[in-house]
Amino acid sequence: MKGDEHVIRAVNAAEVAPTTYAWEIRADGLRVKAGRRMAVDGVDLSLGAGVHGLLGPNGAGKTTLIRALATVLRPAGGELELLGASVGGRTEQRRLRRQIGYLPQDFGFYKRFTVREFIEYMAWLKEVSKKDIPAAVQRAIERIGLADRADDRMKTLSGGMIRRAGIAQAIVNDPQILLLDEPTAGLDPAQRLRFRELLRELGSDTCVVVSTHLVEDVAVACTDVMLMGEGKLVFRGTPAELEAAGGAGDAGDSPIERGYTALLARQQPDRGSW
Amino acid sequence: MSETHASAQLIDRYVGGDTAIPGDELWALEAHLENCPVCRGRLAEIVAEQTPDVTSMLSGIWSELEPLAVSTPAPVRRRRWVATWASPTLVPWLGMTALVMGLALLVDWADSTAGRPSLVQLLAPVAPLLGVAVSWARGLDPAYELTSATPRAGLYLVLRRTMAVLAVVIPLLLLVGWAAETSVALSLLPCLAFTSATLALGGVIGVSRAAIVLASAWVVLVVGPVLAGSMIPLVLDPAGLPLWGAAFVLGVVTVGARSGAYTRLGSHR
């Protein structure tokens, strides 16, 4: 009978279960090493659903912080709780990682794979159940607008398309926590607009952390902003509050850029013009 | 599911939009319909009878949609099974291994009169190391950081990839060993011991670096002296087999104890 082939899937109990934690990401005095250097030095965070922009100059510790949140770096000190579970236990970590989507800053890929094969492979690594993989992959590809190139090899794609494939692999497991390190690098202006729209859509029920140095991305797409400098959180507030922090005397072309330079200058008064 | 089904009368009223159905009954009916194909079938029949316009609208939509749905290419699946076992970058490294063992065999054939142990036997213990190095290596696997953040990363994935390497390399060694007329046991146990030792050391200094260290140590301490002075060390004698067995077990135990090391970036810089 025709009608039965097109029944919408039932919602299972795990999806409607109430959450048992207040914040998706909670850190208390978090310290993380990058090599020998303490790149993240005492960061307190409490992040819920929404799009959280992570701003800061190069070397401020953004990537290290995101790696720690992705559980690939072990914190050197402090506490880190993701989805209510303390990071550290091995079996717990595996369950936790199923709920995390991660796009590293420079992510490598297998050149001979097609976009679909690459995302299917990532979905397999993320333990998406076998029967759900084709549908989840198709959905991720469509959300990111790569459907027409889905069966092309990765090596034939442009830089912006590769980045979009990276975003697609990050969302393929419908994560609760989505960590994107410099996702807009290499996207053209139209793609960035579309990407901001996607961010807002994802942020309605997911905790999205986006690291970027493009200040205007933050102003439009983020519900709140964290500013990092030298391993510490310098500022946390809404984009409007960041704008308000800057005065007419600060360097920058837009109110939000002036706020950015003002707050960083306050933390590091002896820094030069770079 | 339960054997009870909704009555045709109730479904009939539901389709007709009867507002007199109590809320709890309506709720129970809808919950039941979600899980019961039999009752959905009845529902479809009644909808077709009572409201032909709905049915004709739906079939109109399906007739428009179906050609589109069929024209979308089906997912390509050929690579998936292999990729879940072998590291996607493995093939060239296995080719290199086969090439090296083939050359060793040619040397043995060309120079079979010398009183030294065969080159195939000398190289067999370190033969899988090229492939093992690729199984979990920062420099050799482009998607290393992506992979290491996934739930499947860790000992499970490393062992799976190592198994894929051994599944190719061991038959290769058997074949080459048979052609060079060397002892099979004397190549296989050392080969397994080197594999486990590489993974164990790899948990500390990175798998590719561990493979380089162990292979160089083998070449410098054993292959070199044997080729230079033709003395046969204990490690190549059947009497050395228990030593190899012990090294294998030690490696396996160490890998098991340190399995957390394969899920992080830190130890592979």
Interface residues (C-beta under 8 A of the other chain):
Chain A: M1 K2 G3 D4 V7 A10 G35 R67 A70 T71 V72 L73 R74 R90 Q93 R94 R95 R97 R98 I100 Y102 P104 F107 G108 F109 Y110 K111 R112 F113 T114 R116 E117 E120 Y121 M122 W124 L125 K126 E127 P134 V137 Q138 D151 Q169
Chain B: E34 N35 P37 R40 G41 L43 A44 L58 S59 W62 P73 P75 V76 R79 R80 A83 T84 P88 T89 D141 P142 A143 Y144 E145 L146 T147 S148 A149 T150 P151 R152 A153 G154 L157 S259 G260 T263 R264 L265 G266 R269
